[in-house]
Amino acid sequence: MKKKKIYLICVMAIMIALCFALDRVATFEIANSLKITFYALPLLVTGIIHGPIIGLITGAFSGLFIQLFKWGPSVTTVFYMIAPAMWGLISGLVYKGFRNKSLKLRILGYILAVVSASIMATISNTFAFFMDFLLIENSYYTPALIIGSLLGRIITMLIMIVIYSILVIPICTSVNQFVRKDEVE
């Protein structure tokens, strides 16, 4: 039991560091609030492989560190932690029902996990933008920007769903071979 906890803490720390690094080097700004980013890939893998709770914790801490290092502490920091937490939580919850199924059903589970988590993360980020507007005087995020950028953000989300699905399937299929059943939530 003690080895399992240490193992999971190490997995979470590595995935948090990987999220942070990917947010720094593999994020491409398209416009004001539109970006293509790969930081969520480790969160998807963590949620799918280790379950929703480990995914949630990993995502929340990833969001915290990304926010603190990019923008510093703020009254809205907690709201910007929600989307990364959703990547891990939702992917883990959705995939849970596909865990011990055939390869075809597991692949379907990976795709459904990516789609569900992407939708929740987009909703969570929109909520965070809105809270930023409400809580911070002279906020960058105005209702016009939030609503005006929504179509572009949805299109970006759809593109990222395809990219993440293409990447998650071989990564999770490969990693699943090395993870013992008692290491999964």
LOGU-286694 format. One record per residue: residue in one letter; x, y, z of N, C-alpha, C in turn. Coordinates in pm, 1 decimal. Layout:
# LOGU-286694
+-----+----------+----------+----------+----------+----------+----------+----------+----------+----------+
! res !       nX !       nY !       nZ !      caX !      caY !      caZ !       cX !       cY !       cZ !
+-----+----------+----------+----------+----------+----------+----------+----------+----------+----------+
!   A !        X !        Y !        Z !        X !        Y !        Z !        X !        Y !        Z !
...
+-----+----------+----------+----------+----------+----------+----------+----------+----------+----------+
END
This chain:
# LOGU-286694
+-----+----------+----------+----------+----------+----------+----------+----------+----------+----------+
! res !       nX !       nY !       nZ !      caX !      caY !      caZ !       cX !       cY !       cZ !
+-----+----------+----------+----------+----------+----------+----------+----------+----------+----------+
!   M !     82.7 !   -120.1 !      0.0 !      0.0 !      0.0 !      0.0 !     86.7 !    126.0 !      0.0 !
!   K !    195.0 !    125.6 !     81.5 !    282.6 !    241.8 !     90.0 !    354.6 !    263.7 !    -44.0 !
!   K !    397.3 !    153.5 !   -108.3 !    464.4 !    164.4 !   -238.4 !    369.3 !    221.2 !   -343.6 !
!   K !    241.9 !    181.7 !   -336.4 !    143.0 !    230.8 !   -432.4 !    125.5 !    381.9 !   -418.4 !
!   K !    119.5 !    431.4 !   -293.8 !    104.1 !    575.1 !   -271.1 !    225.7 !    651.4 !   -324.2 !
!   I !    344.0 !    600.5 !   -295.9 !    466.3 !    665.8 !   -343.7 !    469.1 !    665.6 !   -495.7 !
!   Y !    432.0 !    552.0 !   -554.0 !    426.6 !    541.7 !   -699.9 !    331.4 !    645.6 !   -759.6 !
!   L !    211.5 !    657.7 !   -702.9 !    112.7 !    752.4 !   -755.0 !    156.1 !    897.6 !   -735.6 !
!   I !    220.3 !    928.0 !   -623.4 !    272.3 !   1063.5 !   -601.4 !    378.5 !   1095.2 !   -706.2 !
!   C !    463.8 !    999.0 !   -735.5 !    566.6 !   1019.5 !   -838.8 !    504.3 !   1038.6 !   -976.5 !
!   V !    403.8 !    958.4 !  -1009.1 !    333.8 !    973.3 !  -1137.9 !    272.3 !   1112.4 !  -1147.3 !
!   M !    203.9 !   1155.5 !  -1040.7 !    140.7 !   1287.4 !  -1042.4 !    244.9 !   1398.2 !  -1058.4 !
!   A !    356.1 !   1387.8 !   -986.3 !    460.2 !   1490.8 !   -995.1 !    518.6 !   1497.8 !  -1136.2 !
!   I !    542.6 !   1383.4 !  -1196.5 !    597.1 !   1381.2 !  -1332.8 !    496.8 !   1440.3 !  -1431.6 !
!   M !    370.3 !   1404.5 !  -1418.6 !    268.2 !   1455.4 !  -1510.3 !    245.1 !   1606.1 !  -1490.6 !
!   I !    250.5 !   1652.0 !  -1366.8 !    237.8 !   1796.4 !  -1340.9 !    353.3 !   1870.4 !  -1407.4 !
!   A !    474.5 !   1819.1 !  -1390.6 !    591.6 !   1882.1 !  -1452.9 !    580.1 !   1879.9 !  -1604.9 !
!   L !    531.0 !   1769.8 !  -1658.7 !    514.1 !   1758.4 !  -1803.9 !    408.5 !   1857.7 !  -1854.2 !
!   C !    299.3 !   1871.9 !  -1781.5 !    196.2 !   1971.4 !  -1817.6 !    255.3 !   2110.8 !  -1819.7 !
!   F !    330.3 !   2142.2 !  -1716.0 !    391.3 !   2274.5 !  -1705.1 !    486.3 !   2298.7 !  -1822.4 !
!   A !    569.7 !   2200.3 !  -1853.5 !    664.6 !   2214.2 !  -1964.8 !    591.8 !   2227.3 !  -2098.5 !
!   L !    490.3 !   2144.9 !  -2120.4 !    415.3 !   2152.5 !  -2246.4 !    341.6 !   2285.5 !  -2259.2 !
!   D !    293.7 !   2339.4 !  -2147.0 !    228.5 !   2469.9 !  -2152.1 !    327.5 !   2578.5 !  -2194.0 !
!   R !    452.5 !   2561.7 !  -2157.2 !    555.0 !   2660.8 !  -2190.6 !    606.6 !   2647.3 !  -2333.9 !
!   V !    628.8 !   2523.4 !  -2378.8 !    696.6 !   2505.7 !  -2508.3 !    605.5 !   2456.6 !  -2620.5 !
!   A !    488.9 !   2405.6 !  -2588.1 !    401.4 !   2350.3 !  -2691.9 !    264.1 !   2416.6 !  -2690.4 !
!   T !    262.8 !   2548.5 !  -2672.0 !    139.9 !   2626.3 !  -2678.0 !    157.0 !   2731.5 !  -2785.9 !
!   F !     61.1 !   2735.5 !  -2876.2 !     69.5 !   2826.8 !  -2989.1 !    -52.0 !   2918.1 !  -2988.4 !
!   E !    -27.4 !   3046.4 !  -2964.2 !   -134.5 !   3145.7 !  -2960.7 !   -181.5 !   3173.4 !  -3102.9 !
!   I !   -312.0 !   3164.6 !  -3125.1 !   -369.8 !   3193.2 !  -3256.1 !   -423.0 !   3336.3 !  -3256.9 !
!   A !   -494.5 !   3371.9 !  -3152.1 !   -551.7 !   3506.0 !  -3137.3 !   -565.0 !   3532.2 !  -2987.6 !
!   N !   -634.2 !   3638.8 !  -2951.2 !   -644.3 !   3681.7 !  -2811.3 !   -667.2 !   3568.1 !  -2712.3 !
!   S !   -775.3 !   3496.9 !  -2723.7 !   -803.6 !   3389.8 !  -2627.4 !   -811.3 !   3254.0 !  -2697.0 !
!   L !   -748.3 !   3242.5 !  -2812.7 !   -744.9 !   3115.8 !  -2886.2 !   -603.1 !   3061.4 !  -2887.6 !
!   K !   -589.0 !   2936.2 !  -2849.7 !   -456.7 !   2876.1 !  -2852.8 !   -466.1 !   2726.0 !  -2874.9 !
!   I !   -363.8 !   2675.9 !  -2938.5 !   -347.0 !   2531.6 !  -2954.6 !   -242.3 !   2493.3 !  -2850.3 !
!   T !   -276.0 !   2399.9 !  -2764.2 !   -184.1 !   2362.0 !  -2657.4 !   -187.3 !   2211.8 !  -2635.0 !
!   F !    -75.4 !   2160.4 !  -2589.4 !    -65.4 !   2016.9 !  -2563.8 !    -51.7 !   1985.7 !  -2415.5 !
!   Y !    -71.3 !   2086.8 !  -2330.1 !    -54.4 !   2065.1 !  -2186.7 !   -154.1 !   1963.5 !  -2131.6 !
!   A !   -268.6 !   1947.1 !  -2194.3 !   -371.7 !   1857.7 !  -2141.4 !   -344.1 !   1709.9 !  -2170.4 !
!   L !   -252.4 !   1682.6 !  -2259.8 !   -224.1 !   1543.2 !  -2295.3 !   -183.6 !   1458.5 !  -2173.5 !
!   P !    -90.8 !   1503.7 !  -2088.0 !    -59.7 !   1423.5 !  -1968.7 !   -178.4 !   1408.2 !  -1873.3 !
!   L !   -267.0 !   1507.6 !  -1870.5 !   -383.8 !   1498.8 !  -1782.4 !   -482.5 !   1394.6 !  -1833.2 !
!   L !   -500.1 !   1390.2 !  -1964.8 !   -586.3 !   1287.3 !  -2024.3 !   -530.8 !   1148.5 !  -1995.1 !
!   V !   -402.4 !   1131.9 !  -2016.1 !   -338.1 !   1001.0 !  -1993.4 !   -348.3 !    962.6 !  -1845.8 !
!   T !   -323.3 !   1057.2 !  -1755.5 !   -331.0 !   1028.4 !  -1611.9 !   -472.2 !    987.4 !  -1571.6 !
!   G !   -572.6 !   1061.0 !  -1618.2 !   -710.6 !   1026.4 !  -1584.9 !   -750.2 !    890.4 !  -1638.8 !
!   I !   -712.8 !    863.8 !  -1764.2 !   -748.4 !    736.2 !  -1826.7 !   -676.3 !    619.6 !  -1759.6 !
!   I !   -547.9 !    632.7 !  -1735.3 !   -468.8 !    521.3 !  -1681.8 !   -488.2 !    502.7 !  -1531.6 !
!   H !   -490.1 !    612.4 !  -1455.5 !   -491.7 !    601.5 !  -1309.2 !   -624.4 !    638.7 !  -1244.3 !
!   G !   -722.9 !    676.5 !  -1324.5 !   -854.9 !    701.1 !  -1270.1 !   -885.2 !    847.7 !  -1245.0 !
!   P !  -1012.5 !    876.7 !  -1217.4 !  -1059.0 !   1014.6 !  -1208.0 !  -1002.6 !   1094.8 !  -1089.9 !
!   I !   -979.8 !   1032.0 !   -976.9 !   -931.5 !   1106.8 !   -859.4 !   -787.0 !   1151.1 !   -881.1 !
!   I !   -702.8 !   1060.2 !   -926.2 !   -562.6 !   1094.3 !   -954.5 !   -558.3 !   1197.3 !  -1067.7 !
!   G !   -644.2 !   1181.4 !  -1167.5 !   -651.9 !   1279.0 !  -1276.9 !   -694.0 !   1416.3 !  -1227.8 !
!   L !   -793.1 !   1420.2 !  -1138.9 !   -841.3 !   1546.3 !  -1081.5 !   -730.5 !   1617.3 !  -1003.4 !
!   I !   -663.6 !   1545.2 !   -916.3 !   -557.3 !   1604.7 !   -834.1 !   -443.3 !   1654.6 !   -922.8 !
!   T !   -402.6 !   1572.8 !  -1018.2 !   -294.7 !   1611.1 !  -1109.5 !   -333.8 !   1735.8 !  -1188.0 !
!   G !   -456.1 !   1739.4 !  -1238.2 !   -502.8 !   1854.8 !  -1313.8 !   -510.5 !   1981.1 !  -1230.1 !
!   A !   -562.3 !   1969.9 !  -1107.9 !   -575.6 !   2087.4 !  -1021.6 !   -438.5 !   2147.3 !   -989.7 !
!   F !   -342.5 !   2062.4 !   -955.3 !   -208.2 !   2114.1 !   -925.1 !   -138.9 !   2167.9 !  -1050.1 !
!   S !   -162.3 !   2104.2 !  -1164.3 !   -106.3 !   2156.9 !  -1289.6 !   -160.5 !   2296.8 !  -1316.3 !
!   G !   -291.2 !   2312.7 !  -1302.3 !   -353.6 !   2442.8 !  -1322.9 !   -300.8 !   2546.7 !  -1225.2 !
!   L !   -282.6 !   2506.7 !  -1099.7 !   -230.0 !   2598.7 !   -999.0 !    -90.4 !   2647.5 !  -1037.9 !
!   F !     -0.9 !   2554.7 !  -1071.5 !    136.4 !   2593.6 !  -1104.3 !    142.7 !   2676.6 !  -1232.5 !
!   I !     65.5 !   2638.5 !  -1331.7 !     64.4 !   2715.2 !  -1457.2 !     16.7 !   2857.2 !  -1430.6 !
!   Q !    -91.4 !   2871.4 !  -1353.8 !   -145.1 !   3004.5 !  -1322.0 !    -45.6 !   3087.8 !  -1241.5 !
!   L !     11.8 !   3027.3 !  -1137.5 !    102.1 !   3102.1 !  -1050.9 !    227.0 !   3148.5 !  -1125.6 !
!   F !    283.1 !   3063.2 !  -1209.7 !    405.6 !   3100.0 !  -1280.4 !    379.9 !   3191.1 !  -1399.8 !
!   K !    261.4 !   3181.1 !  -1459.9 !    231.9 !   3263.8 !  -1577.0 !    176.5 !   3399.8 !  -1536.5 !
!   W !     83.6 !   3403.6 !  -1440.0 !     13.8 !   3526.8 !  -1405.4 !     32.2 !   3570.4 !  -1261.9 !
!   G !     81.4 !   3483.4 !  -1176.6 !     92.3 !   3515.8 !  -1034.3 !    -39.1 !   3486.5 !   -963.6 !
!   P !    -38.7 !   3498.4 !   -830.7 !   -162.3 !   3470.9 !   -755.8 !   -268.8 !   3576.4 !   -784.6 !
!   S !   -392.0 !   3532.7 !   -783.6 !   -504.2 !   3621.7 !   -813.0 !   -630.0 !   3565.6 !   -747.2 !
!   V !   -731.2 !   3649.0 !   -735.9 !   -859.0 !   3601.3 !   -681.1 !   -925.0 !   3500.8 !   -775.0 !
!   T !   -883.2 !   3497.6 !   -900.6 !   -944.2 !   3405.9 !   -996.6 !   -859.6 !   3280.7 !  -1022.4 !
!   T !   -747.7 !   3265.6 !   -952.7 !   -660.4 !   3149.8 !   -974.8 !   -737.3 !   3018.7 !   -963.2 !
!   V !   -820.4 !   3007.3 !   -861.0 !   -894.6 !   2883.0 !   -839.3 !   -987.0 !   2851.3 !   -957.4 !
!   F !  -1041.1 !   2953.2 !  -1022.6 !  -1130.2 !   2929.2 !  -1136.1 !  -1053.3 !   2876.4 !  -1257.5 !
!   Y !   -928.5 !   2919.6 !  -1270.5 !   -845.7 !   2871.2 !  -1380.9 !   -786.0 !   2732.9 !  -1352.5 !
!   M !   -802.0 !   2684.1 !  -1230.8 !   -759.5 !   2548.1 !  -1196.9 !   -866.0 !   2445.8 !  -1235.4 !
!   I !   -987.9 !   2490.5 !  -1258.5 !  -1099.2 !   2398.5 !  -1284.5 !  -1081.2 !   2324.1 !  -1416.8 !
!   A !  -1046.0 !   2394.9 !  -1523.4 !  -1034.1 !   2329.1 !  -1654.7 !   -928.4 !   2218.4 !  -1654.9 !
!   P !   -806.0 !   2243.6 !  -1603.6 !   -710.0 !   2132.3 !  -1600.0 !   -759.3 !   2015.5 !  -1513.2 !
!   A !   -827.3 !   2048.2 !  -1403.3 !   -882.2 !   1941.6 !  -1318.3 !   -986.5 !   1859.7 !  -1395.3 !
!   M !  -1065.5 !   1926.3 !  -1479.2 !  -1167.4 !   1856.8 !  -1559.0 !  -1104.8 !   1761.2 !  -1660.8 !
!   W !   -990.0 !   1800.4 !  -1718.8 !   -922.7 !   1709.9 !  -1813.7 !   -897.6 !   1574.6 !  -1747.9 !
!   G !   -843.9 !   1576.0 !  -1626.4 !   -812.8 !   1450.7 !  -1557.8 !   -935.6 !   1379.2 !  -1504.2 !
!   L !  -1024.9 !   1454.8 !  -1441.3 !  -1144.1 !   1394.5 !  -1380.7 !  -1236.7 !   1332.7 !  -1485.3 !
!   I !  -1275.3 !   1409.6 !  -1583.5 !  -1374.2 !   1363.4 !  -1681.8 !  -1318.2 !   1249.0 !  -1766.8 !
!   S !  -1191.4 !   1260.0 !  -1807.8 !  -1134.2 !   1150.1 !  -1887.7 !  -1132.9 !   1021.1 !  -1806.4 !
!   G !  -1101.1 !   1031.5 !  -1677.9 !  -1100.3 !    912.8 !  -1592.5 !  -1238.5 !    855.1 !  -1570.4 !
!   L !  -1336.3 !    941.6 !  -1548.0 !  -1474.4 !    894.4 !  -1526.7 !  -1531.0 !    827.5 !  -1651.4 !
!   V !  -1511.7 !    890.4 !  -1765.3 !  -1567.7 !    836.7 !  -1890.5 !  -1500.3 !    705.1 !  -1927.3 !
!   Y !  -1367.9 !    699.6 !  -1913.8 !  -1296.7 !    578.4 !  -1955.8 !  -1319.3 !    461.1 !  -1860.4 !
!   K !  -1355.5 !    489.0 !  -1737.4 !  -1370.6 !    382.6 !  -1635.7 !  -1458.4 !    266.7 !  -1684.7 !
!   G !  -1564.6 !    297.2 !  -1755.7 !  -1654.2 !    193.1 !  -1805.8 !  -1597.5 !    110.7 !  -1920.6 !
!   F !  -1485.9 !    153.7 !  -1978.0 !  -1425.8 !     84.4 !  -2092.3 !  -1297.6 !     10.4 !  -2054.2 !
!   R !  -1255.8 !     21.7 !  -1930.1 !  -1124.3 !    -25.5 !  -1886.4 !  -1095.9 !   -172.7 !  -1919.0 !
!   N !  -1184.7 !   -263.0 !  -1892.1 !  -1158.4 !   -405.8 !  -1910.8 !  -1232.5 !   -463.6 !  -2031.6 !
!   K !  -1251.0 !   -382.9 !  -2133.2 !  -1324.5 !   -424.6 !  -2252.8 !  -1226.9 !   -462.4 !  -2364.3 !
!   S !  -1282.2 !   -496.4 !  -2478.9 !  -1200.1 !   -531.1 !  -2595.2 !  -1124.5 !   -407.4 !  -2643.4 !
!   L !  -1024.1 !   -429.3 !  -2726.5 !   -942.5 !   -318.7 !  -2777.2 !  -1028.3 !   -215.6 !  -2850.6 !
!   K !  -1123.4 !   -261.8 !  -2932.0 !  -1209.3 !   -167.8 !  -3005.6 !  -1290.7 !    -80.6 !  -2910.4 !
!   L !  -1344.8 !   -140.6 !  -2805.4 !  -1423.0 !    -63.2 !  -2708.5 !  -1333.7 !     30.3 !  -2627.0 !
!   R !  -1210.6 !    -13.4 !  -2595.7 !  -1118.2 !     75.4 !  -2523.7 !  -1082.9 !    196.9 !  -2609.6 !
!   I !  -1062.9 !    174.5 !  -2739.4 !  -1033.6 !    286.7 !  -2829.5 !  -1152.0 !    382.8 !  -2832.9 !
!   L !  -1272.9 !    329.5 !  -2839.5 !  -1392.3 !    414.1 !  -2831.4 !  -1393.8 !    490.4 !  -2698.8 !
!   G !  -1356.9 !    424.0 !  -2591.1 !  -1349.2 !    488.0 !  -2459.6 !  -1248.5 !    602.0 !  -2457.2 !
!   Y !  -1131.8 !    581.5 !  -2520.7 !  -1031.3 !    688.4 !  -2528.2 !  -1089.3 !    810.4 !  -2599.3 !
!   I !  -1154.8 !    786.2 !  -2710.3 !  -1210.2 !    897.2 !  -2789.3 !  -1320.8 !    968.6 !  -2712.4 !
!   L !  -1411.2 !    892.8 !  -2650.6 !  -1518.0 !    954.5 !  -2571.4 !  -1461.8 !   1031.7 !  -2451.8 !
!   A !  -1354.4 !    980.8 !  -2392.5 !  -1290.0 !   1050.7 !  -2281.2 !  -1233.0 !   1184.6 !  -2327.7 !
!   V !  -1168.8 !   1184.6 !  -2443.8 !  -1111.2 !   1308.2 !  -2498.4 !  -1221.8 !   1408.3 !  -2530.8 !
!   V !  -1327.4 !   1362.4 !  -2596.9 !  -1437.4 !   1451.7 !  -2635.0 !  -1503.5 !   1511.3 !  -2510.8 !
!   S !  -1537.7 !   1427.6 !  -2413.8 !  -1605.2 !   1474.7 !  -2291.8 !  -1518.3 !   1571.8 !  -2213.2 !
!   A !  -1391.7 !   1537.1 !  -2195.7 !  -1301.3 !   1624.1 !  -2120.1 !  -1279.8 !   1756.8 !  -2193.0 !
!   S !  -1270.9 !   1752.2 !  -2324.6 !  -1251.9 !   1875.1 !  -2402.9 !  -1370.7 !   1969.0 !  -2387.5 !
!   I !  -1490.0 !   1913.5 !  -2393.7 !  -1610.6 !   1995.3 !  -2377.9 !  -1614.8 !   2058.2 !  -2238.1 !
!   M !  -1587.8 !   1978.2 !  -2135.1 !  -1590.6 !   2030.5 !  -1997.7 !  -1481.4 !   2134.6 !  -1974.7 !
!   A !  -1364.2 !   2114.2 !  -2032.5 !  -1255.8 !   2211.3 !  -2016.1 !  -1290.8 !   2343.6 !  -2084.1 !
!   T !  -1353.1 !   2336.8 !  -2200.8 !  -1393.5 !   2458.7 !  -2270.4 !  -1500.3 !   2533.3 !  -2190.4 !
!   I !  -1596.3 !   2461.5 !  -2137.0 !  -1698.7 !   2523.4 !  -2052.0 !  -1633.9 !   2583.9 !  -1927.0 !
!   S !  -1541.4 !   2511.2 !  -1866.3 !  -1473.9 !   2559.2 !  -1745.3 !  -1392.2 !   2684.5 !  -1772.5 !
!   N !  -1322.3 !   2687.6 !  -1884.4 !  -1244.5 !   2807.2 !  -1918.6 !  -1335.6 !   2926.2 !  -1945.4 !
!   T !  -1446.9 !   2903.3 !  -2010.8 !  -1542.6 !   3011.1 !  -2035.1 !  -1593.5 !   3066.2 !  -1901.9 !
!   F !  -1623.9 !   2977.9 !  -1809.8 !  -1665.2 !   3018.1 !  -1675.5 !  -1555.3 !   3099.3 !  -1607.2 !
!   A !  -1429.8 !   3054.9 !  -1619.0 !  -1317.1 !   3126.8 !  -1557.8 !  -1303.2 !   3266.7 !  -1617.1 !
!   F !  -1319.7 !   3278.3 !  -1749.4 !  -1313.4 !   3411.0 !  -1813.6 !  -1422.8 !   3502.1 !  -1757.2 !
!   F !  -1542.6 !   3446.1 !  -1742.9 !  -1654.8 !   3524.0 !  -1691.7 !  -1629.7 !   3567.8 !  -1546.5 !
!   M !  -1576.1 !   3477.8 !  -1464.4 !  -1545.1 !   3512.1 !  -1325.4 !  -1434.7 !   3617.3 !  -1319.9 !
!   D !  -1339.8 !   3608.4 !  -1410.5 !  -1233.9 !   3709.0 !  -1420.6 !  -1296.4 !   3845.9 !  -1445.3 !
!   F !  -1392.0 !   3850.6 !  -1538.0 !  -1462.2 !   3975.6 !  -1568.0 !  -1536.2 !   4029.5 !  -1445.3 !
!   L !  -1603.0 !   3940.4 !  -1371.7 !  -1682.3 !   3983.9 !  -1256.4 !  -1596.7 !   4028.9 !  -1137.7 !
!   L !  -1483.8 !   3963.0 !  -1117.4 !  -1406.8 !   3985.2 !   -994.6 !  -1290.6 !   4083.0 !  -1007.7 !
!   I !  -1244.2 !   4106.5 !  -1128.0 !  -1127.4 !   4192.9 !  -1146.1 !  -1169.7 !   4320.1 !  -1218.5 !
!   E !  -1142.3 !   4431.5 !  -1154.7 !  -1173.0 !   4559.9 !  -1216.5 !  -1084.9 !   4578.9 !  -1339.2 !
!   N !  -1140.5 !   4629.1 !  -1446.0 !  -1069.2 !   4648.2 !  -1573.1 !  -1013.4 !   4517.0 !  -1627.1 !
!   S !  -1089.1 !   4410.2 !  -1615.1 !  -1047.6 !   4278.8 !  -1662.2 !  -1029.5 !   4279.8 !  -1813.8 !
!   Y !   -933.6 !   4200.8 !  -1858.6 !   -910.9 !   4182.2 !  -2001.6 !  -1032.8 !   4115.5 !  -2065.0 !
!   Y !  -1095.6 !   4023.8 !  -1990.5 !  -1208.2 !   3946.5 !  -2043.5 !  -1339.4 !   4021.8 !  -2023.8 !
!   T !  -1387.9 !   4080.5 !  -2130.1 !  -1517.7 !   4148.0 !  -2129.0 !  -1621.9 !   4050.5 !  -2183.3 !
!   P !  -1749.8 !   4073.3 !  -2156.3 !  -1852.3 !   3985.3 !  -2213.9 !  -1842.4 !   3978.6 !  -2366.8 !
!   A !  -1810.1 !   4090.9 !  -2429.8 !  -1798.2 !   4091.5 !  -2576.5 !  -1686.7 !   3998.5 !  -2622.4 !
!   L !  -1572.7 !   3999.4 !  -2552.1 !  -1461.5 !   3911.6 !  -2589.4 !  -1495.7 !   3765.6 !  -2559.9 !
!   I !  -1557.1 !   3740.8 !  -2445.9 !  -1590.9 !   3603.4 !  -2407.6 !  -1686.9 !   3542.4 !  -2510.4 !
!   I !  -1792.1 !   3614.5 !  -2542.9 !  -1891.5 !   3563.9 !  -2638.8 !  -1835.6 !   3566.2 !  -2780.5 !
!   G !  -1763.9 !   3673.6 !  -2813.2 !  -1709.0 !   3688.0 !  -2947.9 !  -1605.5 !   3582.9 !  -2982.8 !
!   S !  -1530.7 !   3535.1 !  -2882.7 !  -1427.3 !   3434.8 !  -2909.8 !  -1478.6 !   3291.9 !  -2897.4 !
!   L !  -1603.2 !   3274.4 !  -2856.9 !  -1655.1 !   3140.2 !  -2830.8 !  -1654.9 !   3051.3 !  -2954.6 !
!   L !  -1697.5 !   3102.8 !  -3068.9 !  -1698.4 !   3020.9 !  -3190.5 !  -1556.4 !   2975.2 !  -3225.0 !
!   G !  -1461.8 !   3067.3 !  -3218.6 !  -1322.1 !   3031.0 !  -3245.4 !  -1269.9 !   2929.3 !  -3146.6 !
!   R !  -1308.9 !   2942.3 !  -3019.9 !  -1265.7 !   2847.4 !  -2917.7 !  -1328.1 !   2710.2 !  -2940.6 !
!   I !  -1451.1 !   2706.3 !  -2988.0 !  -1516.2 !   2577.6 !  -3018.0 !  -1448.1 !   2510.7 !  -3136.8 !
!   I !  -1414.9 !   2587.6 !  -3238.9 !  -1343.7 !   2532.2 !  -3355.3 !  -1206.8 !   2480.0 !  -3312.2 !
!   T !  -1136.7 !   2557.3 !  -3228.9 !  -1007.2 !   2512.6 !  -3177.1 !  -1023.8 !   2384.5 !  -3096.9 !
!   M !  -1129.1 !   2377.4 !  -3015.4 !  -1155.9 !   2257.1 !  -2936.7 !  -1175.4 !   2135.9 !  -3027.9 !
!   L !  -1250.7 !   2152.4 !  -3136.5 !  -1275.1 !   2040.8 !  -3228.5 !  -1145.7 !   1993.9 !  -3293.7 !
!   I !  -1059.2 !   2087.3 !  -3329.6 !   -928.8 !   2051.1 !  -3387.3 !   -846.4 !   1974.7 !  -3283.8 !
!   M !   -845.7 !   2023.9 !  -3159.8 !   -767.5 !   1958.4 !  -3054.4 !   -823.9 !   1821.3 !  -3017.2 !
!   I !   -955.1 !   1803.2 !  -3030.8 !  -1013.1 !   1670.8 !  -3005.6 !   -953.6 !   1569.2 !  -3102.1 !
!   V !   -943.1 !   1606.3 !  -3227.6 !   -884.9 !   1514.9 !  -3327.3 !   -739.1 !   1486.5 !  -3293.3 !
!   I !   -662.9 !   1592.0 !  -3265.0 !   -519.6 !   1575.2 !  -3235.0 !   -500.3 !   1492.2 !  -3108.5 !
!   Y !   -571.8 !   1527.2 !  -3000.8 !   -559.2 !   1452.0 !  -2876.0 !   -601.2 !   1306.6 !  -2893.4 !
!   S !   -708.1 !   1281.4 !  -2968.8 !   -752.2 !   1142.8 !  -2990.2 !   -644.7 !   1062.6 !  -3062.7 !
!   I !   -585.2 !   1123.1 !  -3164.6 !   -478.8 !   1055.1 !  -3239.6 !   -360.4 !   1022.5 !  -3148.1 !
!   L !   -328.7 !   1111.5 !  -3054.8 !   -214.6 !   1090.3 !  -2965.1 !   -247.0 !   1000.0 !  -2846.4 !
!   V !   -366.7 !   1013.6 !  -2790.7 !   -402.3 !    938.2 !  -2669.9 !   -413.8 !    788.4 !  -2697.3 !
!   I !   -466.0 !    751.8 !  -2811.6 !   -488.0 !    608.7 !  -2839.8 !   -357.1 !    528.9 !  -2832.0 !
!   P !   -252.4 !    564.0 !  -2906.1 !   -129.6 !    482.6 !  -2895.0 !    -59.1 !    498.7 !  -2760.1 !
!   I !    -64.3 !    618.3 !  -2701.5 !      2.9 !    637.6 !  -2572.2 !    -62.6 !    550.8 !  -2465.3 !
!   C !   -194.1 !    559.9 !  -2452.7 !   -263.7 !    483.0 !  -2347.9 !   -259.3 !    333.2 !  -2374.2 !
!   T !   -268.1 !    293.2 !  -2500.2 !   -260.1 !    151.0 !  -2532.8 !   -123.7 !     95.8 !  -2492.1 !
!   S !    -18.4 !    172.2 !  -2516.8 !    116.5 !    129.0 !  -2480.2 !    137.2 !    130.4 !  -2329.5 !
!   V !     97.5 !    237.3 !  -2263.3 !    119.3 !    250.7 !  -2119.6 !     38.0 !    147.1 !  -2041.8 !
!   N !    -82.1 !    116.3 !  -2089.5 !   -167.0 !     18.3 !  -2020.4 !    -98.6 !   -116.9 !  -2004.9 !
!   Q !     -9.3 !   -151.9 !  -2095.6 !     60.9 !   -279.4 !  -2086.7 !    153.1 !   -286.3 !  -1965.6 !
!   F !    200.3 !   -170.2 !  -1918.4 !    299.7 !   -165.7 !  -1812.3 !    242.7 !   -132.2 !  -1675.4 !
!   V !    116.6 !    -94.4 !  -1670.6 !     54.6 !    -58.7 !  -1543.4 !    -16.9 !   -180.4 !  -1487.8 !
!   R !     18.7 !   -217.3 !  -1366.5 !    -47.0 !   -331.5 !  -1303.2 !   -189.4 !   -294.7 !  -1264.3 !
!   K !   -275.7 !   -392.2 !  -1261.1 !   -418.0 !   -367.7 !  -1230.0 !   -435.1 !   -307.2 !  -1090.4 !
!   D !   -348.4 !   -341.9 !   -994.1 !   -364.3 !   -287.9 !   -858.5 !   -313.6 !   -144.5 !   -847.3 !
!   E !   -251.2 !    -92.1 !   -953.6 !   -204.7 !     45.8 !   -951.6 !   -310.1 !    141.7 !  -1003.4 !
!   V !   -418.8 !     87.8 !  -1056.9 !   -525.7 !    168.8 !  -1113.8 !   -635.1 !    182.3 !  -1009.3 !
!   E !   -692.0 !    302.2 !  -1002.1 !   -799.0 !    331.6 !   -906.0 !   -920.7 !    245.6 !   -929.3 !
+-----+----------+----------+----------+----------+----------+----------+----------+----------+----------+
END
